[in-house]
């Protein structure tokens, strides 16, 4: 909370070229966050790069490579306020090559806007199932990832309505398709689907962003900004337990090297002694900034920057977690997790990349302990050899043990959910999602 307004971290997700950055940039321009001179400058830059249709996306795509290619590659953060809410907007890349960055952004989010194109071919591409050497669409993958990361609130923006002549039939087809997807992936959003704001928009022309569009008289629901203002601040406070999840590092000349991240649990204050994870080293908080304001403390749910007193600046990196001071800390060598297998098969010895919070580690499936829900297609196939389960198939719920190659910060889901959600990837695909039950340590 800042004053009497809730602060909401809001990530924008969806398939590449469905218009996330364009919609967000145009929205910020319409509400007056971006001044007219900056808008004109960005338009000229887009024309010079022969990317005129990307002028609004240039508001957040600040890297030169992003502007030339027309693809968001890294997460971008942008704070803004309305009369009802304070927002930290997170623009996530939609291209499959940058899913790791999307996960890093989603780990910080309280809510999401899922942007999908109403153009039938675009819609089909975003919803496509993955195959071996043929990754699926990012509408599908982002919906799976955001669901398992526990993002409870969602807005769906059906974009590019201008390219389907603002037809209600195209809007209804997109709504039907996304509802079928949520049902298929068993998303918790499906339970309250009828109450999710679903807004038809044109990000490029600015239709239905802050004012109702006369081009869609068949729609009488919220505008996009109205839907954003309906979101609730839902940051649970945990007395005596604090975590600051780092998603970037910023070296500021004359000040020092700051960790940039989000606070969960309880507040951190200047002078607090904290434990840096996964190193397990204690240090003291020297300085705190929230946006452009120096603060004595950073509260739960707030994004900000923390300067440590003595930790080696060369060891500062994304994925570090600052925690309430611990007497001792051990890194788990293995974890026991319950997983929903999405793609491929799992066997003991399978190599995986484990994502948790804003960090990741390679690892191996050391044991499949139990098939909690089997795939009936494979019910007659042999599963065990000498009492050990040897294989798990897609759409099965399994309990596994994973040996980690490098230390990362993972906690039990029932103790700290934000650091107990697990995503497994292999060869550029998300293959399983789930939660961590137990941490195991080398003797």
C-alpha positions in Angstrom: 0.0 0.0 0.0 1.1 3.6 -0.8 -1.2 5.9 1.1 -4.7 4.5 0.9 -4.2 3.0 -2.6 -3.3 -0.6 -3.2 -0.1 -1.3 -5.1 -0.4 -4.0 -7.8 2.4 -5.6 -9.7 0.9 -6.4 -13.1 2.5 -8.5 -15.8 1.5 -8.4 -19.5 1.7 -11.8 -21.1 0.9 -13.5 -24.4 2.2 -14.7 -27.8 4.8 -12.8 -29.8 3.3 -10.1 -32.1 -0.1 -10.1 -30.4 0.4 -6.5 -29.4 1.3 -6.5 -25.7 4.0 -3.7 -25.8 1.9 -1.7 -28.3 -1.2 -1.8 -26.2 0.7 -1.0 -23.0 2.6 1.9 -24.6 -0.5 3.4 -26.1 -2.3 3.0 -22.8 0.4 4.9 -21.0 0.3 7.7 -23.6 -3.5 8.0 -23.3 -3.5 8.4 -19.5 -0.8 11.0 -19.8 2.2 9.1 -18.3 4.2 9.7 -21.5 4.5 13.4 -22.5 3.7 14.4 -26.2 7.4 15.3 -27.0 8.6 11.8 -26.0 5.8 10.2 -28.1 6.8 12.2 -31.1 10.5 11.3 -30.6 9.6 7.6 -30.4 7.5 7.8 -33.5 10.4 9.4 -35.5 12.7 6.6 -34.2 10.3 3.9 -35.3 10.0 5.4 -38.8 13.8 5.6 -39.0 14.0 1.8 -38.1 11.2 1.1 -40.7 9.1 -0.1 -37.8 6.4 2.6 -37.8 3.7 0.2 -36.4 5.9 -0.3 -33.4 5.9 3.4 -32.2 3.8 2.6 -29.1 5.9 -0.5 -28.3 9.0 1.7 -28.2 7.7 3.2 -24.9 8.9 0.0 -23.2 11.2 -1.7 -25.7 14.2 0.4 -24.7 17.0 -1.9 -25.9 18.4 -1.1 -29.4 18.1 -4.8 -30.5 14.4 -4.8 -29.4 13.7 -1.7 -31.5 15.4 -3.0 -34.6 13.9 -6.5 -34.5 10.5 -5.5 -33.3 10.6 -8.2 -30.5 10.6 -7.7 -26.8 13.5 -9.7 -25.4 13.7 -8.6 -21.7 11.2 -7.7 -19.1 10.5 -4.0 -18.7 9.1 -2.3 -15.6 7.1 0.9 -15.6 5.3 2.4 -12.6 2.2 4.6 -12.9 -0.8 5.7 -10.9 -4.5 6.2 -11.4 -6.9 7.8 -9.0 -7.8 4.3 -7.7 -4.5 2.3 -7.9 -0.7 2.3 -7.9 0.7 0.0 -10.6 4.1 -1.5 -11.4 3.6 -2.7 -14.9 5.8 -5.6 -16.2 6.0 -6.1 -19.9 7.1 -9.7 -20.6 8.6 -11.0 -23.9 6.3 -13.1 -25.9 8.9 -14.9 -28.1 9.6 -18.5 -27.0 13.4 -17.8 -27.0 12.9 -15.5 -24.0 10.6 -17.6 -21.8 13.2 -17.5 -19.0 12.8 -13.7 -18.8 9.0 -14.0 -18.8 9.3 -16.4 -15.8 11.5 -13.9 -14.0 8.9 -11.2 -14.5 5.9 -13.4 -13.6 7.5 -14.4 -10.3 7.0 -10.7 -9.2 3.4 -10.3 -10.3 0.1 -10.1 -8.3 -2.1 -10.0 -11.5 -1.7 -10.4 -15.2 -3.2 -9.1 -18.5 -3.3 -11.9 -21.1 -3.2 -10.2 -24.5 -4.3 -12.3 -27.5 -5.0 -11.3 -31.1 -8.5 -11.7 -32.5 -7.1 -12.5 -35.9 -7.8 -16.2 -36.5 -4.4 -17.2 -37.7 -2.7 -15.3 -34.8 -5.1 -17.0 -32.4 -4.3 -20.4 -33.7 -0.5 -19.8 -33.5 -0.7 -18.7 -29.8 -2.8 -21.7 -28.8 -0.8 -24.4 -30.7 0.4 -27.4 -28.7 4.1 -28.1 -28.7 5.8 -31.1 -30.2 9.3 -32.5 -30.3 11.5 -29.8 -31.8 8.4 -27.7 -32.4 7.6 -25.5 -29.3 3.9 -24.6 -28.8 2.4 -21.1 -28.8 3.1 -18.7 -26.1 -0.6 -17.9 -25.3 -0.7 -21.5 -24.1 2.7 -21.6 -22.4 2.3 -18.2 -20.7 -1.2 -19.2 -19.4 0.3 -22.4 -17.9 3.2 -20.6 -16.3 1.1 -17.7 -14.9 -1.4 -20.2 -13.4 1.3 -22.3 -11.7 3.1 -19.2 -10.4 -0.1 -18.4 -8.5 -1.1 -15.2 -10.2 -4.7 -15.1 -8.9 -6.1 -12.2 -10.8 -6.3 -12.0 -14.6 -7.7 -9.6 -17.3 -8.0 -10.8 -20.9 -7.5 -8.3 -23.6 -8.7 -9.4 -27.1 -6.5 -7.2 -29.3 -6.3 -6.3 -33.0 -10.1 -5.9 -33.3 -9.4 -3.4 -36.0 -8.0 -6.2 -38.2 -11.2 -8.2 -37.9 -13.4 -5.1 -38.6 -14.5 -4.9 -35.0 -16.8 -7.9 -35.4 -18.4 -9.4 -32.4 -18.1 -12.9 -33.9 -14.3 -12.6 -33.9 -14.4 -11.5 -30.3 -16.7 -14.4 -29.3 -14.4 -16.9 -31.1 -11.4 -15.7 -29.1 -13.3 -15.9 -25.8 -14.4 -19.4 -26.6 -10.8 -20.4 -27.5 -9.3 -19.1 -24.3 -12.0 -20.7 -22.2 -11.3 -24.1 -23.8 -7.5 -23.5 -23.1 -8.1 -22.8 -19.4 -10.2 -25.9 -19.1 -7.6 -28.1 -20.9 -4.7 -26.9 -18.8 -6.7 -27.1 -15.6 -6.1 -23.4 -14.8 -7.5 -22.2 -11.5 -8.8 -19.2 -13.4 -11.4 -21.6 -14.9 -13.3 -21.6 -11.6 -14.3 -18.0 -12.0 -14.1 -17.6 -15.7 -17.5 -15.8 -16.0 -16.2 -13.0 -13.7 -12.9 -12.4 -15.5 -12.9 -9.0 -17.4 -12.5 -9.8 -21.1 -12.1 -6.5 -23.1 -12.1 -6.2 -26.9 -9.4 -3.6 -27.9 -7.3 -2.1 -30.6 -3.9 -1.4 -29.0 -2.6 0.4 -32.1 -5.6 2.7 -32.6 -6.3 3.1 -28.9 -9.9 1.7 -29.0 -11.4 0.7 -25.6 -8.2 1.5 -23.7 -9.5 4.4 -21.5 -12.7 5.3 -23.3 -15.5 3.1 -24.6 -15.2 2.7 -28.4 -18.1 3.6 -30.7 -16.7 1.0 -33.1 -17.9 -1.8 -30.9 -21.5 -0.9 -29.9 -22.1 -4.5 -29.1 -19.8 -4.4 -26.1 -20.9 -2.6 -22.9 -18.3 -3.9 -20.4 -15.3 -2.2 -18.8 -12.6 -0.4 -20.8 -9.0 -1.7 -20.2 -8.2 1.0 -17.6 -11.5 0.2 -15.9 -10.6 -3.4 -15.7 -7.2 -2.5 -14.2 -8.8 -0.3 -11.6 -11.0 -3.2 -10.6 -8.0 -5.3 -9.5 -7.4 -5.8 -5.8 -4.2 -5.4 -3.8 -3.6 -8.9 -2.4 -0.2 -9.0 -0.7 -0.3 -11.3 2.3 1.7 -10.1 5.3 3.8 -12.6 7.3 4.9 -11.3 10.7 8.6 -11.8 11.2 9.2 -13.4 7.8 10.6 -11.3 5.0 11.9 -12.0 1.5 13.2 -9.7 -1.2 13.4 -11.4 -4.5 16.0 -9.9 -6.8 15.3 -9.7 -10.5 18.0 -7.2 -11.6 21.2 -5.4 -10.5 21.9 -1.7 -11.0 25.3 0.0 -10.6 24.8 3.7 -9.8 27.8 5.9 -10.1 28.7 7.5 -6.7 26.1 5.4 -4.8 27.0 1.7 -5.2 25.5 -1.4 -6.7 21.8 -1.9 -5.9 19.7 -5.1 -5.9 16.4 -4.5 -7.6 13.4 -6.6 -6.7 10.1 -7.0 -4.8 9.4 -7.4 -1.1 7.2 -10.2 0.2 6.2 -11.1 3.7 7.1 -8.2 6.0 8.9 -4.9 5.6 12.7 -4.4 5.4 14.2 -1.3 7.0 17.6 0.5 6.8 19.9 -1.0 9.4 18.2 -4.5 9.3 20.6 -7.4 9.4 19.6 -9.8 6.7 20.7 -13.2 5.3 21.7 -13.3 1.6 20.5 -16.5 -0.1 21.7 -18.9 -1.4 25.1 -17.9 0.0 23.8 -17.9 3.6 25.9 -14.8 4.3 24.7 -12.1 6.7 24.9 -8.4 5.9 23.2 -5.1 6.7 20.8 -2.9 4.6 22.5 0.4 4.0 20.1 2.2 1.7 16.6 1.7 0.3 14.9 3.4 -2.7 11.3 2.9 -3.9 11.1 4.3 -7.5 12.9 7.7 -7.2 12.3 8.2 -3.5 14.8 7.3 -0.7 13.0 5.4 2.1 13.6 4.1 5.6 11.7 0.9 4.7 10.3 -1.1 1.8 6.9 -2.6 2.4 5.3 -5.9 1.3 4.4 -5.8 -2.4 6.6 -2.9 -3.2 9.3 -2.9 -5.9 12.5 -1.1 -5.0 16.2 -1.0 -4.7 18.4 -2.2 -1.8 22.0 -1.3 -1.2 23.9 -3.7 1.1 26.7 -2.6 3.4 29.6 -4.9 2.7 28.6 -7.8 0.3 31.0 -8.2 -2.6 29.4 -6.3 -5.5 30.8 -8.7 -8.1 28.7 -11.5 -6.5 25.4 -9.5 -6.8 23.1 -11.1 -9.4 19.5 -11.7 -10.3 17.9 -14.5 -8.4 19.4 -13.6 -5.0 17.0 -13.5 -2.1 17.3 -11.3 1.0 15.7 -13.0 4.0 15.0 -12.3 7.6 18.2 -13.0 9.5 18.8 -16.7 9.9 21.1 -18.4 12.4 22.1 -20.9 9.9 21.2 -21.8 6.3 21.8 -24.9 4.2 21.1 -25.2 0.5 19.0 -28.2 -0.5 20.8 -30.6 -2.7 17.5 -32.2 -3.8 13.8 -31.5 -3.7 10.7 -33.5 -3.6 7.9 -32.1 -5.8 4.4 -32.8 -7.1 4.3 -32.1 -10.8 1.8 -32.1 -13.6 3.6 -33.4 -16.7 2.7 -31.3 -19.8 5.0 -32.5 -22.6 7.3 -35.4 -23.3 8.1 -38.2 -20.8 10.0 -38.3 -17.6 12.4 -41.1 -16.6 15.0 -41.3 -13.8 18.1 -39.5 -15.1 16.1 -37.0 -17.3 17.9 -33.6 -17.4 15.8 -30.6 -16.7 16.1 -26.9 -15.9 14.3 -26.0 -12.7 12.9 -22.5 -12.4 11.9 -21.1 -9.0 11.2 -17.5 -8.2 13.7 -15.4 -10.3 16.4 -18.1 -10.3 17.0 -21.4 -12.0 19.3 -24.5 -11.9 19.9 -27.5 -14.1 19.2 -30.8 -12.5 18.2 -34.5 -13.0 15.1 -36.5 -12.1 16.6 -38.9 -9.5 13.5 -40.8 -8.7 9.8 -41.0 -9.6 8.2 -41.9 -6.3 4.5 -42.1 -7.2 2.0 -41.7 -10.0 -0.8 -39.7 -8.3 -3.0 -39.5 -11.4 -2.2 -41.7 -14.4 -2.9 -41.2 -18.1 -5.5 -43.8 -19.1 -4.0 -44.1 -22.6 -0.9 -45.7 -21.1 -2.6 -47.7 -18.3 -1.5 -51.1 -19.7 2.1 -50.2 -20.3 4.7 -51.6 -17.7 5.7 -48.9 -15.3 7.9 -50.6 -12.7 11.2 -52.4 -12.7 12.4 -54.0 -9.4 9.9 -51.9 -7.5 10.9 -48.6 -9.1 8.7 -46.4 -11.3 10.6 -46.1 -14.6 8.5 -43.6 -16.7 5.8 -40.9 -16.5 3.7 -39.7 -19.4 2.0 -36.4 -20.4 -1.1 -35.3 -18.4 0.0 -37.3 -15.4 0.3 -36.0 -11.9 3.5 -37.4 -10.3 5.7 -37.1 -7.2 9.4 -36.9 -8.1 12.8 -36.2 -6.6 15.1 -33.8 -8.4 18.8 -33.5 -7.7 20.0 -29.8 -8.2 23.3 -29.0 -9.9 23.7 -25.5 -8.4 22.3 -23.8 -5.3 19.1 -21.8 -5.8 16.6 -20.4 -3.4 13.7 -22.9 -3.0 11.3 -23.2 -0.1 8.4 -25.5 0.8 5.2 -24.4 -0.8 3.2 -24.6 2.4 5.8 -22.3 4.1 6.4 -19.7 1.4 4.3 -20.3 -1.7 6.1 -17.7 -3.9 9.3 -19.7 -3.6 7.7 -23.1 -3.6 6.3 -23.1 -7.1 8.4 -25.0 -9.7 8.6 -24.9 -13.5 10.6 -27.6 -15.4 11.9 -26.9 -18.9 13.9 -28.9 -21.4 15.1 -28.0 -24.9 13.2 -24.7 -24.9 9.9 -26.2 -23.8 8.0 -26.1 -20.5 7.5 -29.8 -19.7 6.1 -29.8 -16.2 4.8 -27.5 -13.5 4.1 -28.1 -9.8 4.9 -27.3 -6.1 7.7 -28.2 -3.8 6.9 -30.5 -0.8 10.2 -31.3 0.8 13.8 -30.1 0.8 16.6 -32.6 1.1 20.2 -32.1 2.2 23.4 -33.9 1.7 24.6 -35.7 4.8 
